[in-house]
Amino acid sequence: MVNLPILLGLAAHASAVCTRPQLQAAADAYLTALTSGTPSTLPLATTVNYIENEVLVDIHTGILSTPMKLSFNRTLLDTTDCAAFLELNAASNPHPYVLHTRLALTPTTNQINTLDAVISDAGDWIFNATSHLNYTRSESWDPIPESQRDSRAVIKAAADAYLDQWGSPNMSVPLGTPCARLEGGMYTGASNPSANTCAMGAFPQPLHVAKRRYVIDEVLGGVGVLNNFPWLEASIVNGSTPSSNLVRVQGGLIRYIHEVTICVTRMCGR
């Protein structure tokens, strides 16, 4: 029997150096496979961990097996850990989706060894693919000038602080002003863009966000963090829920946060 936490841990901590063109080519191959419904076209390693919402599945029977019409995509490229993170919106698809996908590449062969996707649709937390599309399109994720880029450590620490605050409400989080959070299809930046700081109140009980798998792109100031959200409802996997956060950091401060969270019951019973 496959031990999923071990596989995810190995994927998160494996480190290898890739180039941006290598990673972009792999991301483009994934987009082609997704939109055409042909996973067989992917440059796959002999052994591939293909995961949908924290469940290991057959890549030929999962979401890649049916063509999907995409409305928008955004890609982070992590040349240090040889991984890419894709935010995908399929608002115009007959079955709308919003996906966050992490893929890892074997640099010596340019083959994909891991595909790990959080796939949300109707009934998941505040899901609205059309609203998500409108808001994510409106944001600026242009490359940051080299002299102004934050280090990997700074970008990761900012995202970790945001997630750690869910368990320690009084800890400091480097939130910028303005800051906008896209949670499902709800956008906090729409209410008062000039003053919004993405500040959150305390949860009913402290929450520990586990199984974090990172993709860090210093050029875009972005970090994608697939994780396991300890939601207060009946769970999908091991007492918690597949989730993902995409964070943009500029000058050490968080500018954007995008969250995708999967629910067992409609809207996670809320």
C-alpha positions in Angstrom: 0.0 0.0 0.0 1.3 3.4 -0.9 2.0 5.8 2.0 0.8 9.2 0.6 2.3 11.4 3.4 5.7 9.9 2.7 5.4 10.5 -1.0 4.3 14.0 -0.5 7.1 14.6 2.0 9.7 13.3 -0.5 8.3 15.5 -3.2 8.3 18.6 -1.0 11.9 18.1 0.1 13.6 16.8 -3.0 15.9 19.5 -4.4 17.4 19.8 -7.9 18.2 22.7 -10.2 16.2 23.3 -13.4 16.0 26.1 -15.9 12.9 28.3 -16.4 12.6 27.1 -20.0 12.7 23.4 -18.8 9.9 24.1 -16.3 7.8 26.2 -18.7 8.0 23.4 -21.3 6.7 20.9 -18.7 3.9 23.3 -17.6 2.9 23.8 -21.2 2.8 20.0 -21.7 0.5 19.7 -18.8 -1.8 22.5 -20.2 -1.9 20.7 -23.5 -2.7 17.4 -21.9 -5.4 19.0 -19.8 -7.1 20.9 -22.6 -7.0 17.9 -25.0 -7.8 15.2 -22.5 -4.7 13.2 -23.5 -2.4 12.4 -20.5 -0.4 10.1 -22.7 1.2 13.1 -24.4 2.9 14.1 -21.1 6.7 13.6 -20.8 6.3 11.3 -17.8 9.0 9.5 -15.7 8.8 5.7 -15.4 7.3 6.2 -11.9 4.8 9.0 -11.5 2.9 10.1 -8.4 -0.4 11.4 -9.8 -2.5 12.9 -7.0 -6.0 14.5 -7.2 -7.3 16.1 -3.9 -4.7 14.1 -1.9 -5.7 10.8 -3.4 -3.3 8.8 -5.6 -5.2 7.9 -8.8 -4.6 6.5 -12.3 -3.5 9.4 -14.5 -5.5 7.9 -17.4 -8.8 7.9 -15.5 -8.5 11.2 -13.6 -9.4 14.7 -14.7 -6.8 14.7 -17.4 -8.7 12.1 -19.3 -11.5 14.6 -20.4 -10.7 17.7 -22.4 -11.1 20.9 -20.4 -11.6 24.4 -21.8 -9.4 26.8 -19.8 -10.2 30.5 -19.4 -7.0 31.5 -17.6 -3.7 30.1 -16.3 -0.9 31.5 -14.2 2.4 29.6 -13.7 5.2 29.8 -11.1 8.5 28.3 -11.9 10.8 27.0 -9.1 14.3 26.5 -10.6 15.8 25.4 -7.2 13.3 22.6 -6.4 12.6 21.9 -10.1 8.9 22.4 -9.8 6.1 24.4 -11.3 2.8 25.6 -9.8 -0.2 26.4 -12.0 -3.4 28.3 -11.2 -6.0 27.2 -13.7 -9.5 28.6 -14.2 -12.1 26.7 -16.3 -15.1 29.0 -15.9 -16.1 28.5 -19.5 -15.9 24.7 -19.4 -19.2 22.9 -19.4 -18.2 21.7 -15.9 -16.5 24.7 -14.3 -13.3 24.2 -12.2 -10.6 26.1 -10.5 -7.3 24.1 -10.0 -4.0 24.5 -8.3 -1.5 22.0 -9.6 2.1 21.3 -8.5 4.3 19.4 -10.9 7.9 18.2 -10.2 10.5 17.5 -12.9 13.5 15.2 -13.0 16.1 17.6 -14.4 18.3 15.0 -16.0 15.5 13.7 -18.2 13.1 16.6 -18.3 10.4 14.1 -17.3 7.5 14.8 -14.9 7.7 12.6 -11.8 4.9 14.2 -9.7 1.6 15.9 -10.5 -0.3 17.0 -7.4 -3.6 18.8 -8.0 -6.2 20.5 -5.8 -9.3 20.5 -8.0 -12.3 22.6 -6.9 -15.8 22.8 -8.4 -19.4 23.5 -7.3 -20.0 23.0 -3.6 -16.4 23.6 -2.6 -15.5 26.5 -0.3 -17.1 29.7 -1.8 -16.6 28.3 -5.3 -17.5 30.6 -8.1 -15.3 30.1 -11.2 -16.6 33.2 -13.0 -15.9 35.5 -10.0 -12.5 33.9 -9.6 -11.7 34.5 -13.2 -12.6 38.2 -13.1 -10.6 38.9 -10.0 -7.5 36.9 -10.8 -7.4 38.5 -14.3 -7.5 42.0 -12.7 -4.3 41.5 -10.6 -0.8 42.4 -11.6 1.7 39.5 -11.4 4.3 41.0 -13.6 8.0 39.9 -13.1 9.6 41.9 -10.3 12.8 43.8 -11.3 15.8 41.7 -10.3 17.2 44.3 -7.9 13.8 44.4 -6.0 13.2 40.6 -5.7 12.8 39.0 -2.3 14.8 35.9 -1.5 13.3 32.4 -1.4 13.5 32.5 2.4 11.6 35.8 2.6 8.9 34.6 0.3 8.4 31.3 2.0 8.5 32.9 5.5 5.7 35.3 4.5 3.4 32.5 3.3 4.2 30.4 6.3 3.4 33.2 8.7 0.0 33.6 7.1 -0.7 29.9 7.4 0.8 29.7 10.9 -1.4 32.5 12.1 -4.4 30.2 11.8 -3.0 28.3 14.8 -1.5 31.4 16.6 -3.9 34.4 16.0 -1.5 36.8 17.7 1.6 36.1 15.6 2.8 38.8 13.2 2.1 38.4 9.5 3.8 40.6 6.9 0.7 41.9 5.2 1.0 44.7 2.7 -1.4 47.6 2.2 -3.2 47.2 0.0 -3.6 43.4 0.1 -6.3 41.3 -1.6 -7.4 37.8 -0.8 -9.3 35.7 -3.3 -11.0 32.9 -1.4 -12.9 30.7 -3.7 -14.9 33.3 -5.6 -14.9 35.9 -2.9 -12.5 38.9 -3.1 -11.6 40.9 0.0 -9.8 43.6 -2.1 -13.1 44.7 -3.8 -14.5 46.3 -0.6 -11.7 48.9 0.0 -8.7 48.3 -2.2 -6.7 51.2 -0.8 -6.9 50.0 2.8 -7.4 46.2 2.7 -4.6 44.3 4.5 -5.9 40.7 4.2 -6.1 40.6 8.0 -8.1 37.6 9.3 -9.9 37.1 12.6 -9.3 34.1 14.8 -10.8 30.7 13.9 -13.2 29.1 16.5 -10.2 26.9 17.5 -6.5 27.0 16.5 -5.8 25.2 13.2 -2.5 23.6 12.2 -1.9 23.6 8.4 0.0 20.4 7.6 1.6 18.7 4.5 2.9 21.9 3.0 4.3 21.4 -0.5 6.0 24.6 -1.9 6.8 26.1 -5.3 8.7 29.3 -5.0 9.3 31.7 -7.9 11.5 34.7 -7.0 10.9 36.3 -10.4 7.2 36.7 -9.7 7.5 36.9 -6.0 5.1 34.0 -5.8 4.8 30.9 -3.7 2.2 28.1 -4.2 1.6 26.0 -1.1 -0.5 22.9 -1.4 -1.5 21.9 2.1 -4.0 20.0 4.3 -6.5 22.3 5.9 -7.9 21.0 9.2 -11.4 22.0 8.5 -14.1 21.5 11.1 -16.2 18.9 9.2 -16.2 15.3 8.2 -13.0 15.0 6.2 -11.8 13.6 2.9 -8.4 12.4 3.9 -7.0 11.7 7.4 -9.0 14.2 9.4 -8.5 17.3 7.2 -9.2 18.7 3.7 -7.1 19.3 0.6 -6.3 23.0 0.2 -3.9 25.3 -1.6 -2.7 28.9 -1.2 -1.0 31.0 -3.9 0.7 34.1 -2.4 2.4 37.1 -4.1 5.1 38.8 -2.0 6.6 42.2 -2.9 9.2 44.0 -0.7 8.8 41.3 2.0 5.0 42.0 2.2 2.1 39.9 1.0 0.2 41.6 -1.8 -2.2 38.8 -3.0 -3.5 35.5 -1.5 -5.5 33.0 -3.5 -7.1 30.1 -1.6 -8.7 26.9 -3.0 -10.3 24.5 -0.4 -12.1 21.3 -1.1 -15.3 20.4 0.8 -16.9 17.1 1.6 -20.3 18.6 2.1 -21.6 21.6 0.2 -19.6 24.7 1.3 -18.0 22.6 4.0 -21.2 22.5 6.0 -21.1 26.3 6.5 
